[in-house]
């Protein structure tokens, strides 16, 4: 390697002389992985809060005990933030109630963020602090849960939850920045050499998150980063933000939300849910959504839209079609995040506008129970993968952590077995091959960032972003969940190493 790029690939006896040689002891080397949709800020913030995920609390009683313990440790009025809650992993399969949280922490505002980030549960003290009155109407694009008597039960969804997250006090910025550094280091230990922050502004509001990220901008020990700004085009313009492509700190994408999620039954579908009345909803006016997508396209932004239900996906594709008619841009590479419920004819339309499906294979396990309950026999058609590639549409894998699993290897395993570890596979005929799965994290991630010409493959001249593994992931006998990353190299510099090579100042040739 030279100047952060691969200088030579080939047989050892043909290799040019090098100043430093690193012995990999039989490890398998592949290009570094890209997580094309992850919430690093959210993960970092969660690490500073109370863990209420199923691995940390095994029942509602344990959850409430954790909240009560936090209240006893803190002072009256101190905010209690719980994160990672997932009712699917608890035996009760339900949310805690406002009344239960009131008993656990009567004098402390409590906000429990569901792992998806689209729903929260709050107590009465939080309602008072946030000026949420008992008769508050549902906001546009969101809802307040109510009990049988019409009283607010503490559940807030979509835009109602978003308003709670934006208005509650922020965690100290420097603490989050330090947690971000640790989170990124942990990601590199898993083999990630690049990632796209999926919505700057989703956790604590845009300006707070943007300012926190700026504290890290000069840190050259980080992996390559891309950012989706959760801003409308006019908001970006007001902040003097324009699309900027960079090998290390790319800010060329605007992120919008079309609908909700499967778990809350807020995804905009065309057929009523199997287990609940209703067909979900759009989280913003449909015409307004289409207009901001077109405006972003005209301003030169790549567009990424969260769209889960088939109604939402179809409308987003329509917006991409309109944008391309107004101003053709073959290399726009607009994205649809999730693409859970494929609309009829959607993939052909996606191909025609050059759009990309960015999926999250670990959802096949994480969302297994809720997807089968929500869609019944139609669940096997959700989260398409093989059919996307067969339609000629680029398919890119990601985690959406903290909603999905942090490890790309867990995601890859799910892409192969379609969530079979949780029971019935979710559409076995949509399984990817090993080479397709790995490519969706290497070449796919580079492609969606328009960087495929210089990274994502191991060839001379490409970026020296590569990983050494303890097993060959292309071997059909290898369980991808068990693969360990022994070394991670970014820009030709070792950033993670368990092979004992860290005493080398530089890595020039790998044997």
KEMIPA-8370 format. One record per residue (C-alpha): residue number from 1; residue in one letter; x, y, z. Coordinates in nm, 3 decimals. Each point is the difference from the previous one (the first is absolute). Layout:
<site NUM, A, <X, Y, Z>> ...
END
This chain:
<site 1, X, <0.000, 0.000, 0.000>> <site 2, X, <0.109, 0.355, -0.071>> <site 3, X, <-0.157, 0.332, 0.099>> <site 4, X, <-0.311, -0.169, 0.133>> <site 5, X, <-0.064, -0.199, -0.318>> <site 6, X, <0.064, -0.357, -0.110>> <site 7, X, <0.324, -0.008, -0.199>> <site 8, X, <0.012, -0.367, -0.101>> <site 9, X, <-0.219, -0.311, 0.014>> <site 10, X, <0.149, -0.331, -0.100>> <site 11, X, <0.241, -0.280, 0.085>> <site 12, X, <0.253, 0.058, 0.277>> <site 13, X, <0.299, -0.079, -0.220>> <site 14, X, <-0.111, 0.273, -0.240>> <site 15, X, <-0.062, 0.267, 0.266>> <site 16, X, <0.212, 0.314, -0.001>> <site 17, X, <0.227, 0.075, 0.294>> <site 18, X, <-0.164, 0.156, 0.304>> <site 19, X, <0.115, 0.169, 0.318>> <site 20, X, <-0.239, -0.193, 0.224>> <site 21, X, <-0.149, -0.346, -0.029>> <site 22, X, <-0.296, -0.115, 0.211>> <site 23, X, <-0.047, -0.374, 0.036>> <site 24, X, <-0.372, -0.085, -0.004>> <site 25, X, <0.047, -0.364, 0.105>> <site 26, X, <-0.245, -0.144, -0.248>> <site 27, X, <-0.277, 0.256, 0.048>> <site 28, X, <-0.240, 0.071, -0.286>> <site 29, X, <0.017, 0.354, -0.140>> <site 30, X, <-0.302, 0.168, -0.159>> <site 31, X, <-0.091, 0.365, -0.067>> <site 32, X, <-0.121, 0.199, 0.298>> <site 33, X, <-0.374, 0.006, 0.063>> <site 34, X, <-0.235, 0.298, -0.023>> <site 35, X, <-0.312, 0.044, 0.210>> <site 36, X, <-0.208, 0.216, -0.232>> <site 37, X, <-0.269, 0.081, 0.259>> <site 38, X, <0.091, 0.020, 0.368>> <site 39, X, <-0.075, 0.240, 0.284>> <site 40, X, <0.340, 0.037, 0.163>> <site 41, X, <-0.115, 0.307, 0.192>> <site 42, X, <-0.298, -0.193, 0.135>> <site 43, X, <0.218, -0.292, 0.108>> <site 44, X, <0.246, 0.236, 0.169>> <site 45, X, <-0.279, 0.185, 0.181>> <site 46, X, <-0.160, -0.325, 0.111>> <site 47, X, <0.324, -0.113, 0.160>> <site 48, X, <-0.035, 0.294, 0.238>> <site 49, X, <-0.355, -0.094, 0.101>> <site 50, X, <-0.186, -0.284, 0.174>> <site 51, X, <-0.002, -0.323, -0.199>> <site 52, X, <-0.349, -0.149, -0.017>> <site 53, X, <0.056, -0.244, -0.285>> <site 54, X, <-0.112, -0.363, 0.046>> <site 55, X, <0.356, -0.108, 0.080>> <site 56, X, <0.012, 0.247, 0.288>> <site 57, X, <-0.353, -0.036, 0.139>> <site 58, X, <-0.174, -0.336, -0.024>> <site 59, X, <-0.352, 0.108, 0.101>> <site 60, X, <-0.220, 0.301, 0.065>> <site 61, X, <0.074, -0.032, 0.371>> <site 62, X, <0.375, 0.027, -0.071>> <site 63, X, <-0.059, 0.296, -0.232>> <site 64, X, <-0.198, 0.189, 0.262>> <site 65, X, <0.258, -0.091, 0.262>> <site 66, X, <0.273, 0.156, -0.218>> <site 67, X, <-0.202, 0.320, -0.036>> <site 68, X, <-0.072, 0.012, 0.373>> <site 69, X, <0.367, -0.057, 0.083>> <site 70, X, <0.101, 0.288, -0.229>> <site 71, X, <-0.254, 0.224, 0.173>> <site 72, X, <0.141, -0.088, 0.342>> <site 73, X, <0.355, 0.072, -0.115>> <site 74, X, <-0.089, 0.336, -0.153>> <site 75, X, <-0.160, 0.312, 0.134>> <site 76, X, <-0.363, 0.098, -0.036>> <site 77, X, <-0.062, 0.149, -0.343>> <site 78, X, <0.301, -0.170, -0.160>> <site 79, X, <-0.087, -0.153, -0.337>> <site 80, X, <0.012, -0.377, -0.032>> <site 81, X, <0.076, -0.122, -0.350>> <site 82, X, <-0.057, -0.366, -0.080>> <site 83, X, <0.109, -0.142, -0.334>> <site 84, X, <-0.015, -0.324, -0.200>> <site 85, X, <-0.347, -0.103, 0.117>> <site 86, X, <-0.150, -0.278, -0.213>> <site 87, X, <-0.324, -0.158, 0.112>> <site 88, X, <0.060, -0.293, -0.236>> <site 89, X, <0.283, -0.120, 0.225>> <site 90, X, <-0.199, 0.005, 0.324>> <site 91, X, <-0.243, -0.272, 0.113>> <site 92, X, <-0.283, 0.254, 0.042>> <site 93, X, <0.030, 0.126, -0.362>> <site 94, X, <-0.134, 0.342, 0.095>> <site 95, X, <0.108, 0.354, 0.078>> <site 96, X, <0.029, 0.127, 0.359>> <site 97, X, <-0.286, 0.234, 0.083>> <site 98, X, <0.010, 0.361, 0.109>> <site 99, X, <-0.144, -0.101, 0.339>> <site 100, X, <0.270, -0.264, 0.051>> <site 101, X, <0.271, 0.254, -0.077>> <site 102, X, <-0.165, 0.250, 0.236>> <site 103, X, <0.029, -0.249, 0.285>> <site 104, X, <0.362, -0.079, -0.088>> <site 105, X, <0.107, 0.365, -0.029>> <site 106, X, <-0.270, 0.239, 0.123>> <site 107, X, <0.223, 0.311, 0.017>> <site 108, X, <0.226, -0.061, -0.301>> <site 109, X, <-0.086, 0.049, -0.369>> <site 110, X, <0.043, -0.340, -0.168>> <site 111, X, <0.043, -0.056, -0.373>> <site 112, X, <0.045, -0.355, -0.126>> <site 113, X, <0.106, -0.008, -0.361>> <site 114, X, <-0.106, -0.313, -0.191>> <site 115, X, <0.293, -0.155, -0.188>> <site 116, X, <-0.143, 0.115, -0.335>> <site 117, X, <0.015, 0.368, 0.095>> <site 118, X, <-0.353, 0.057, -0.129>> <site 119, X, <-0.184, -0.059, 0.328>> <site 120, X, <0.047, 0.095, 0.364>> <site 121, X, <-0.179, -0.044, 0.333>> <site 122, X, <-0.006, 0.290, 0.244>> <site 123, X, <-0.134, 0.052, 0.351>> <site 124, X, <-0.210, 0.279, 0.149>> <site 125, X, <0.302, 0.199, 0.119>> <site 126, X, <0.136, 0.003, -0.356>> <site 127, X, <-0.339, 0.109, -0.131>> <site 128, X, <-0.001, 0.291, 0.242>> <site 129, X, <0.357, 0.098, -0.086>> <site 130, X, <-0.081, -0.011, -0.372>> <site 131, X, <-0.337, 0.180, 0.038>> <site 132, X, <-0.196, -0.293, -0.142>> <site 133, X, <-0.354, 0.046, 0.127>> <site 134, X, <-0.252, -0.276, 0.052>> <site 135, X, <-0.219, 0.110, -0.290>> <site 136, X, <0.286, 0.045, -0.246>> <site 137, X, <-0.106, -0.088, -0.356>> <site 138, X, <0.206, -0.231, -0.218>> <site 139, X, <0.260, 0.197, -0.196>> <site 140, X, <0.028, -0.031, -0.377>> <site 141, X, <0.201, -0.312, -0.078>> <site 142, X, <-0.016, -0.139, 0.353>> <site 143, X, <-0.221, -0.111, 0.286>> <site 144, X, <-0.048, -0.012, 0.376>> <site 145, X, <-0.106, -0.330, 0.148>> <site 146, X, <-0.319, 0.002, 0.206>> <site 147, X, <-0.162, -0.247, 0.235>> <site 148, X, <-0.360, -0.121, -0.017>> <site 149, X, <-0.119, 0.319, 0.170>> <site 150, X, <0.186, 0.228, -0.240>> <site 151, X, <0.271, 0.093, 0.250>> <site 152, X, <0.355, 0.027, -0.133>> <site 153, X, <0.184, -0.325, 0.076>> <site 154, X, <0.352, 0.136, -0.052>> <site 155, X, <0.066, -0.150, -0.344>> <site 156, X, <0.113, 0.249, -0.265>> <site 157, X, <0.062, -0.099, -0.360>> <site 158, X, <0.171, 0.149, -0.305>> <site 159, X, <-0.019, 0.383, -0.003>> <site 160, X, <-0.130, 0.001, 0.359>> <site 161, X, <0.305, -0.201, 0.109>> <site 162, X, <0.228, 0.217, -0.212>> <site 163, X, <-0.127, 0.309, 0.180>> <site 164, X, <0.077, -0.161, 0.336>> <site 165, X, <0.356, -0.086, -0.104>> <site 166, X, <0.062, 0.352, -0.130>> <site 167, X, <-0.137, 0.180, 0.305>> <site 168, X, <0.154, -0.204, 0.281>> <site 169, X, <0.338, 0.119, 0.134>> <site 170, X, <0.304, -0.113, -0.196>> <site 171, X, <0.281, -0.209, 0.144>> <site 172, X, <0.322, 0.202, 0.039>> <site 173, X, <0.157, 0.043, -0.344>> <site 174, X, <0.356, -0.094, 0.096>> <site 175, X, <-0.120, -0.324, 0.162>> <site 176, X, <-0.184, -0.099, -0.316>> <site 177, X, <0.304, 0.084, -0.215>> <site 178, X, <0.222, -0.226, 0.211>> <site 179, X, <-0.261, -0.274, -0.016>> <site 180, X, <-0.008, 0.044, -0.378>> <site 181, X, <0.374, -0.061, -0.021>> <site 182, X, <-0.038, -0.321, 0.198>> <site 183, X, <-0.298, -0.110, -0.208>> <site 184, X, <0.191, 0.053, -0.325>> <site 185, X, <0.300, -0.188, 0.137>> <site 186, X, <-0.230, -0.291, 0.088>> <site 187, X, <-0.145, 0.009, -0.351>> <site 188, X, <0.348, -0.028, -0.150>> <site 189, X, <0.063, -0.304, 0.220>> <site 190, X, <-0.289, -0.165, -0.185>> <site 191, X, <0.159, 0.069, -0.339>> <site 192, X, <-0.167, 0.327, -0.094>> <site 193, X, <0.227, 0.244, -0.180>> <site 194, X, <-0.280, 0.238, -0.105>> <site 195, X, <-0.350, 0.088, 0.111>> <site 196, X, <-0.283, 0.238, -0.081>> <site 197, X, <-0.164, 0.178, 0.293>> <site 198, X, <-0.362, -0.054, -0.095>> <site 199, X, <-0.171, 0.317, 0.120>> <site 200, X, <0.190, 0.282, 0.168>> <site 201, X, <-0.274, 0.146, 0.219>> <site 202, X, <-0.197, -0.319, 0.069>> <site 203, X, <0.105, -0.035, 0.365>> <site 204, X, <0.057, 0.349, 0.143>> <site 205, X, <-0.086, 0.244, -0.277>> <site 206, X, <0.215, 0.105, -0.293>> <site 207, X, <0.195, 0.292, 0.143>> <site 208, X, <0.100, -0.184, 0.317>> <site 209, X, <0.109, -0.312, -0.187>> <site 210, X, <0.179, 0.193, -0.275>> <site 211, X, <0.196, 0.198, 0.260>> <site 212, X, <0.096, -0.321, 0.180>> <site 213, X, <0.122, -0.165, -0.319>> <site 214, X, <0.208, 0.308, -0.083>> <site 215, X, <0.202, -0.067, 0.317>> <site 216, X, <0.125, -0.320, -0.169>> <site 217, X, <0.063, 0.132, -0.347>> <site 218, X, <0.378, 0.036, 0.033>> <site 219, X, <0.047, -0.346, 0.154>> <site 220, X, <0.191, -0.207, -0.258>> <site 221, X, <-0.035, -0.324, 0.198>> <site 222, X, <-0.367, -0.031, -0.097>> <site 223, X, <-0.130, -0.211, -0.283>> <site 224, X, <-0.132, 0.171, -0.312>> <site 225, X, <-0.334, 0.165, 0.067>> <site 226, X, <-0.296, 0.118, -0.202>> <site 227, X, <-0.294, 0.195, 0.139>> <site 228, X, <-0.368, 0.027, -0.085>> <site 229, X, <-0.134, 0.332, 0.121>> <site 230, X, <-0.355, -0.013, 0.133>> <site 231, X, <-0.083, 0.335, -0.157>> <site 232, X, <-0.227, 0.133, -0.270>> <site 233, X, <0.186, 0.174, -0.285>> <site 234, X, <-0.096, 0.347, 0.123>> <site 235, X, <0.124, -0.085, 0.351>> <site 236, X, <0.331, -0.116, -0.144>> <site 237, X, <0.027, 0.318, -0.205>> <site 238, X, <-0.072, 0.215, 0.307>> <site 239, X, <0.295, -0.167, 0.174>> <site 240, X, <0.218, 0.053, -0.311>> <site 241, X, <0.033, -0.375, -0.044>> <site 242, X, <0.055, -0.135, -0.351>> <site 243, X, <0.075, -0.349, -0.131>> <site 244, X, <0.364, -0.085, 0.058>> <site 245, X, <0.174, -0.320, -0.106>> <site 246, X, <0.307, -0.102, 0.195>> <site 247, X, <0.194, -0.324, 0.053>> <site 248, X, <-0.009, 0.046, 0.377>> <site 249, X, <-0.291, 0.226, 0.097>> <site 250, X, <-0.272, -0.004, -0.267>> <site 251, X, <-0.306, 0.223, 0.038>> <site 252, X, <-0.195, -0.048, -0.321>> <site 253, X, <-0.332, -0.151, 0.112>> <site 254, X, <-0.329, 0.130, 0.141>> <site 255, X, <-0.220, -0.242, 0.194>> <site 256, X, <-0.381, 0.004, 0.010>> <site 257, X, <-0.258, -0.222, 0.169>> <site 258, X, <-0.304, -0.109, -0.198>> <site 259, X, <-0.179, -0.227, 0.248>> <site 260, X, <0.036, -0.187, 0.326>> <site 261, X, <0.101, -0.353, 0.091>> <site 262, X, <-0.139, -0.353, 0.010>> <site 263, X, <0.037, -0.043, 0.377>> <site 264, X, <-0.230, 0.294, 0.076>> <site 265, X, <-0.226, -0.081, -0.299>> <site 266, X, <0.066, 0.351, -0.131>> <site 267, X, <0.160, -0.101, -0.330>> <site 268, X, <-0.225, 0.115, -0.287>> <site 269, X, <-0.130, -0.321, -0.159>> <site 270, X, <-0.280, -0.051, -0.252>> <site 271, X, <-0.165, -0.300, 0.169>> <site 272, X, <-0.100, 0.007, 0.370>> <site 273, X, <0.238, -0.166, 0.240>> <site 274, X, <-0.062, -0.366, 0.077>> <site 275, X, <-0.031, 0.061, 0.376>> <site 276, X, <-0.123, 0.359, 0.024>> <site 277, X, <-0.240, 0.238, -0.163>> <site 278, X, <0.139, 0.272, -0.219>> <site 279, X, <0.261, 0.040, -0.272>> <site 280, X, <0.252, 0.228, 0.169>> <site 281, X, <0.068, 0.354, -0.113>> <site 282, X, <0.245, 0.242, -0.159>> <site 283, X, <0.194, 0.201, 0.257>> <site 284, X, <-0.021, 0.314, -0.213>> <site 285, X, <-0.235, 0.121, -0.270>> <site 286, X, <0.052, -0.208, -0.314>> <site 287, X, <0.012, 0.294, -0.238>> <site 288, X, <0.241, 0.183, 0.228>> <site 289, X, <0.222, -0.309, 0.017>> <site 290, X, <0.011, -0.025, -0.378>> <site 291, X, <0.079, 0.370, -0.032>> <site 292, X, <0.300, -0.007, 0.238>> <site 293, X, <0.135, -0.310, -0.175>> <site 294, X, <-0.014, 0.178, -0.336>> <site 295, X, <0.155, 0.316, 0.148>> <site 296, X, <0.285, -0.200, 0.153>> <site 297, X, <0.063, -0.169, -0.334>> <site 298, X, <0.010, 0.335, -0.178>> <site 299, X, <0.246, 0.133, 0.260>> <site 300, X, <0.238, -0.287, -0.070>> <site 301, X, <-0.062, -0.205, 0.312>> <site 302, X, <-0.016, -0.376, 0.005>> <site 303, X, <-0.335, -0.083, 0.160>> <site 304, X, <-0.064, -0.277, 0.253>> <site 305, X, <-0.354, -0.072, 0.115>> <site 306, X, <-0.121, -0.226, 0.279>> <site 307, X, <-0.286, -0.189, -0.165>> <site 308, X, <-0.131, -0.326, 0.146>> <site 309, X, <-0.357, -0.053, -0.124>> <site 310, X, <-0.087, -0.056, -0.365>> <site 311, X, <-0.209, 0.320, -0.017>> <site 312, X, <0.293, 0.204, 0.125>> <site 313, X, <0.253, -0.172, -0.226>> <site 314, X, <-0.214, 0.052, -0.309>> <site 315, X, <-0.043, 0.369, 0.079>> <site 316, X, <0.374, 0.047, 0.051>> <site 317, X, <0.078, -0.171, -0.330>> <site 318, X, <-0.251, 0.234, -0.162>> <site 319, X, <0.187, 0.297, 0.144>> <site 320, X, <0.328, -0.135, -0.141>> <site 321, X, <-0.167, -0.044, -0.339>> <site 322, X, <-0.124, 0.357, 0.006>> <site 323, X, <0.341, 0.131, 0.106>> <site 324, X, <0.173, -0.183, -0.285>> <site 325, X, <-0.252, 0.135, -0.250>> <site 326, X, <0.061, 0.356, 0.118>> <site 327, X, <0.378, -0.036, -0.004>> <site 328, X, <0.154, -0.329, -0.116>> <site 329, X, <0.288, -0.106, 0.223>> <site 330, X, <0.113, -0.357, -0.076>> <site 331, X, <0.246, -0.006, 0.290>> <site 332, X, <-0.240, 0.128, 0.266>> <site 333, X, <-0.008, -0.341, 0.169>> <site 334, X, <-0.297, 0.091, 0.214>> <site 335, X, <-0.075, -0.249, 0.274>> <site 336, X, <-0.297, -0.166, 0.163>> <site 337, X, <0.078, -0.113, 0.353>> <site 338, X, <-0.161, -0.330, 0.104>> <site 339, X, <-0.230, -0.075, -0.299>> <site 340, X, <-0.181, -0.246, 0.229>> <site 341, X, <-0.332, -0.047, -0.180>> <site 342, X, <0.072, -0.001, -0.375>> <site 343, X, <-0.271, 0.163, -0.213>> <site 344, X, <-0.112, -0.166, -0.322>> <site 345, X, <0.234, 0.104, -0.279>> <site 346, X, <0.216, 0.200, 0.237>> <site 347, X, <0.333, -0.156, -0.088>> <site 348, X, <-0.039, 0.065, -0.371>> <site 349, X, <-0.071, 0.364, 0.081>> <site 350, X, <0.299, 0.010, 0.234>> <site 351, X, <0.226, -0.127, -0.276>> <site 352, X, <-0.131, 0.260, -0.245>> <site 353, X, <0.091, 0.288, 0.232>> <site 354, X, <0.329, -0.153, 0.115>> <site 355, X, <-0.106, -0.022, 0.364>> <site 356, X, <0.155, -0.224, 0.264>> <site 357, X, <-0.153, -0.229, 0.264>> <site 358, X, <0.183, 0.032, 0.334>> <site 359, X, <-0.117, -0.288, 0.217>> <site 360, X, <0.071, -0.134, 0.350>> <site 361, X, <0.031, -0.381, -0.003>> <site 362, X, <0.017, -0.032, 0.380>> <site 363, X, <-0.362, 0.123, 0.009>> <site 364, X, <-0.091, -0.350, -0.118>> <site 365, X, <0.080, -0.112, 0.354>> <site 366, X, <-0.058, 0.318, 0.198>> <site 367, X, <-0.341, 0.060, -0.160>> <site 368, X, <-0.089, -0.368, -0.051>> <site 369, X, <-0.284, -0.022, 0.250>> <site 370, X, <-0.157, 0.338, -0.075>> <site 371, X, <0.022, -0.048, -0.379>> <site 372, X, <-0.179, -0.334, 0.005>> <site 373, X, <-0.265, 0.140, 0.234>> <site 374, X, <-0.046, 0.314, -0.210>> <site 375, X, <-0.023, -0.169, -0.339>> <site 376, X, <-0.096, -0.363, 0.063>> <site 377, X, <0.050, -0.208, -0.316>> <site 378, X, <0.132, 0.306, -0.187>> <site 379, X, <0.299, 0.028, 0.234>> <site 380, X, <0.208, -0.224, -0.228>> <site 381, X, <-0.011, 0.271, -0.268>> <site 382, X, <0.152, 0.266, 0.227>> <site 383, X, <0.359, 0.124, -0.008>> <site 384, X, <0.075, -0.105, -0.361>> <site 385, X, <0.364, -0.063, -0.092>> <site 386, X, <0.066, -0.250, -0.279>> <site 387, X, <-0.291, 0.136, -0.204>> <site 388, X, <0.150, 0.349, 0.031>> <site 389, X, <0.324, -0.113, -0.161>> <site 390, X, <-0.183, -0.206, -0.260>> <site 391, X, <-0.193, 0.313, -0.098>> <site 392, X, <0.329, 0.179, -0.065>> <site 393, X, <-0.034, 0.232, 0.300>> <site 394, X, <0.306, 0.057, 0.222>> <site 395, X, <-0.045, -0.166, 0.339>> <site 396, X, <0.204, 0.132, 0.294>> <site 397, X, <0.005, -0.148, 0.350>> <site 398, X, <0.020, 0.193, 0.326>> <site 399, X, <-0.090, -0.033, 0.368>> <site 400, X, <-0.217, 0.298, 0.098>> <site 401, X, <0.149, -0.058, 0.345>> <site 402, X, <-0.116, 0.050, 0.272>> <site 403, X, <-0.316, -0.138, -0.158>> <site 404, X, <0.187, -0.280, -0.177>> <site 405, X, <0.301, -0.198, 0.117>> <site 406, X, <0.327, 0.194, 0.026>> <site 407, X, <0.199, -0.286, -0.154>> <site 408, X, <0.009, -0.019, -0.382>> <site 409, X, <0.072, -0.371, 0.036>> <site 410, X, <-0.336, -0.057, 0.167>> <site 411, X, <-0.159, 0.192, -0.286>> <site 412, X, <0.180, -0.217, -0.255>> <site 413, X, <-0.112, -0.320, 0.176>> <site 414, X, <-0.360, 0.120, -0.017>> <site 415, X, <0.033, 0.082, -0.368>> <site 416, X, <0.091, -0.368, -0.051>> <site 417, X, <-0.257, -0.168, 0.227>> <site 418, X, <-0.278, 0.264, -0.010>> <site 419, X, <-0.045, -0.005, 0.379>> <site 420, X, <-0.029, -0.378, 0.026>> <site 421, X, <0.165, 0.010, 0.343>> <site 422, X, <-0.323, 0.157, 0.130>> <site 423, X, <-0.221, -0.267, -0.153>> <site 424, X, <-0.156, 0.008, -0.345>> <site 425, X, <0.223, 0.167, -0.262>> <site 426, X, <-0.149, 0.322, -0.131>> <site 427, X, <-0.013, -0.075, -0.371>> <site 428, X, <0.272, -0.261, -0.052>> <site 429, X, <-0.001, 0.067, -0.375>> <site 430, X, <0.125, 0.355, 0.072>> <site 431, X, <0.324, -0.129, 0.156>> <site 432, X, <0.323, 0.134, -0.145>> <site 433, X, <0.308, -0.203, -0.088>> <site 434, X, <0.313, 0.050, 0.207>> <site 435, X, <0.171, 0.201, -0.269>> <site 436, X, <-0.308, 0.222, -0.042>> <site 437, X, <-0.025, 0.048, 0.376>> <site 438, X, <0.363, 0.100, 0.046>> <site 439, X, <-0.010, 0.223, -0.307>> <site 440, X, <-0.301, 0.184, 0.146>> <site 441, X, <0.223, 0.114, 0.287>> <site 442, X, <0.321, 0.062, -0.198>> <site 443, X, <-0.071, 0.113, -0.355>> <site 444, X, <-0.361, 0.094, 0.078>> <site 445, X, <0.090, 0.240, 0.277>> <site 446, X, <0.263, 0.168, -0.218>> <site 447, X, <-0.244, 0.024, -0.291>> <site 448, X, <-0.276, 0.173, 0.194>> <site 449, X, <0.258, 0.263, 0.106>> <site 450, X, <0.127, 0.035, -0.361>> <site 451, X, <0.341, -0.129, 0.107>> <site 452, X, <0.009, -0.335, -0.179>> <site 453, X, <0.273, 0.116, -0.239>> <site 454, X, <0.259, 0.018, 0.279>> <site 455, X, <-0.112, -0.219, 0.290>> <site 456, X, <-0.200, -0.315, 0.071>> <site 457, X, <0.230, -0.234, -0.191>> <site 458, X, <0.359, -0.124, 0.041>> <site 459, X, <0.193, 0.118, -0.303>> <site 460, X, <0.298, 0.221, -0.062>> <site 461, X, <-0.088, 0.366, 0.023>> <site 462, X, <-0.302, -0.050, 0.227>> <site 463, X, <-0.012, 0.126, 0.356>> <site 464, X, <0.183, -0.215, 0.253>> <site 465, X, <-0.319, -0.060, 0.199>> <site 466, X, <0.004, -0.369, 0.079>> <site 467, X, <-0.063, -0.253, 0.274>> <site 468, X, <0.162, -0.328, 0.105>> <site 469, X, <-0.237, -0.270, 0.124>> <site 470, X, <0.043, -0.316, 0.204>> <site 471, X, <-0.211, -0.199, -0.251>> <site 472, X, <-0.076, 0.008, -0.369>> <site 473, X, <-0.352, 0.148, -0.028>> <site 474, X, <-0.036, -0.142, -0.353>> <site 475, X, <0.031, -0.356, 0.139>> <site 476, X, <-0.350, -0.151, 0.012>> <site 477, X, <0.081, -0.183, 0.325>> <site 478, X, <0.074, 0.322, 0.189>> <site 479, X, <-0.270, 0.147, 0.223>> <site 480, X, <0.031, 0.370, -0.075>> <site 481, X, <-0.115, 0.088, 0.351>> <site 482, X, <0.321, -0.153, 0.133>> <site 483, X, <0.239, 0.194, -0.226>> <site 484, X, <0.245, 0.220, 0.192>> <site 485, X, <0.191, 0.297, -0.137>> <site 486, X, <0.369, -0.035, 0.091>> <site 487, X, <0.118, 0.321, -0.164>> <site 488, X, <-0.161, 0.309, -0.149>> <site 489, X, <0.197, 0.233, -0.225>> <site 490, X, <-0.134, 0.341, -0.106>> <site 491, X, <0.196, 0.227, -0.236>> <site 492, X, <0.294, -0.239, 0.033>> <site 493, X, <0.015, 0.039, 0.378>> <site 494, X, <-0.077, -0.278, 0.246>> <site 495, X, <-0.292, 0.109, 0.219>> <site 496, X, <-0.081, -0.335, 0.161>> <site 497, X, <0.237, -0.290, 0.053>> <site 498, X, <-0.011, -0.321, 0.203>> <site 499, X, <0.281, -0.165, -0.196>> <site 500, X, <0.279, 0.164, 0.198>> <site 501, X, <0.107, 0.235, -0.280>> <site 502, X, <-0.071, 0.325, 0.173>> <site 503, X, <0.371, 0.064, 0.061>> <site 504, X, <0.040, 0.074, -0.372>> <site 505, X, <-0.015, 0.369, -0.084>> <site 506, X, <-0.150, -0.069, -0.342>> <site 507, X, <-0.140, -0.293, -0.195>> <site 508, X, <0.162, -0.012, -0.344>> <site 509, X, <-0.031, -0.361, -0.117>> <site 510, X, <-0.224, -0.274, 0.135>> <site 511, X, <0.109, -0.366, -0.037>> 
END
